[in-house]
Amino acid sequence: MRVVSKKWIFENLNSTSYKNNDVSNTVKKIINDIKKNKDTALLKYVKKFENKNATIKNITIPNKTLKSAYNSLSNESKKSLKLAYKRIFYYHSKQKKISYSFKDQLDSKFYIEWNPIENVGLYIPGGLASYPSTVLMTAIPAKIAKVPNIMICVPSQNGQTSKSTLAAAYLCGVNKVYNVGGAQAIAALAIGTKIIKKANKVFGPGNKYVAEAKKQLFGVIGIDLPAGPSEVLVIANDKSKPSWIAYDVLAQGEHDPNAKTYVLSKNKNILIKVKDELERVIKEKNIKNVYQSIKNNCILILAKSQKEIYEISNFIAPEHLHIHEKFNKNILKNFTNAGSVFIGEKSPVALGDYTIGTNHVLPTDQTAKFSSGLGVDDFIKKTVFIKPGKKTLMKIAKPTINLARQEGLEAHALSVEIRKIKP
């Protein structure tokens, strides 16, 4: 941990997306192997990385296993899962798109039709932790979008798959669940095998191999985001509680040893207090996976003014932004680059991970400068139907011919001219 300035951030903070040649080469080999050998290669990697006793048959997890996993949950766990489902569904239901049509100033008609993507693959991480919440965050908007075929890939550890994750898949009513993870899962979804149907688009976070596979296969398949390590930026003032901020930082740090955490303030004393509190909590509490991320990737930033607060925050473009102050309209106006923004000291980011309703699949690694969190829009596509009217054709035929010939595209011009459309 160290206290730095705006200048340091602007000079040293660059996108740190996975650019490892070893990772890239490994993923390339896996993709080529899946292309060539399909299920044989898929099973080989599942045995190597996840379950040495895997067979072709148990790569697909039957619905009765999902139901059994759901029934095995305690009543309290079921209630929590159902509450999260209900709130996530409600929030995302507000994002529905409605097809419409309109007529232009003359007599042409345009029909805008929204249709779901037919086959989607959802990747649910299963390495450092169990993520039933990610099942909800990806499957629910897909359901609202009316995607006909929703497939899930989830890795196992030594053959064991999280019952909570399987229970969430059952609750969401997904079509297929495959017990496979890593780059091989993304490759199988992108290419298609006898067991795993080819998807049109893949969604969900994963490790560096998953992220790299999504990048290499983009174009063969659509992707949501090539997500990197999780991030949080907490903006504190002189009234902020150092202990609360420390836990906000630690909550993000426990996602991943490479998680990036920032605390930004105009008050140096609060930054020092947060540093001391982080050191105390790490020493006294048994919180897994936080030491490395806090040691290497926790940065405390001292700003000179409120203007610098805005500039630094928008430059970092954090996945999660937590502002420890009361709501005011300046927040909406000035913070423009962030995945999700949590306002107020009683608005912990963990609410967004589970039950507030918004999506936790968010842009990382400064990609919030040009992209947004996952939503129903990501599972649908727009098709435009055009019906030109006679008045419109008379008005635009000659300019169309003229523009085509300016570009040297004679066939374009003739395709209009041959129809003898005259003003």
Sequence and secondary structure as in RCSB ss.txt:
>XXXX:A:sequence
MRVVSKKWIFENLNSTSYKNNDVSNTVKKIINDIKKNKDTALLKYVKKFENKNATIKNITIPNKTLKSAYNSLSN
ESKKSLKLAYKRIFYYHSKQKKISYSFKDQLDSKFYIEWNPIENVGLYIPGGLASYPSTVLMTAIPAKIAKVPNI
MICVPSQNGQTSKSTLAAAYLCGVNKVYNVGGAQAIAALAIGTKIIKKANKVFGPGNKYVAEAKKQLFGVIGIDL
PAGPSEVLVIANDKSKPSWIAYDVLAQGEHDPNAKTYVLSKNKNILIKVKDELERVIKEKNIKNVYQSIKNNCIL
ILAKSQKEIYEISNFIAPEHLHIHEKFNKNILKNFTNAGSVFIGEKSPVALGDYTIGTNHVLPTDQTAKFSSGLG
VDDFIKKTVFIKPGKKTLMKIAKPTINLARQEGLEAHALSVEIRKIKP
>XXXX:A:secstr
 EEE HHHHHHH        HHHHHHHHHHHHHHHHHHHHHHHHHHHHHT TT  SGGGEE HHHHHHHHHTS H
HHHHHHHHHHHHHHHHHHTT    EEEE SSS EEEEEEEE SEEEEE   SSS  HHHHHHHHHHHHHTT SEE
EEE   BTTB  HHHHHHHHHHT SEEE   HHHHHHHHHH  SSS   SEEE    HHHHHHHHHHBTTBEES 
   S EEEEEE TTS HHHHHHHHHHHHTT TT EEEEEES HHHHHHHHHHHHHHHHHS  TT HHHHHHHEEE
EE SSHHHHHHHHHHH  SEEEE S   HHHHHH  S SEEEESTT  THHHHHTSSS      TTGGGT     
GGGGEEEEEEEE  HHHHHHHHHHHHHHHHHTT HHHHHHHHTTT   
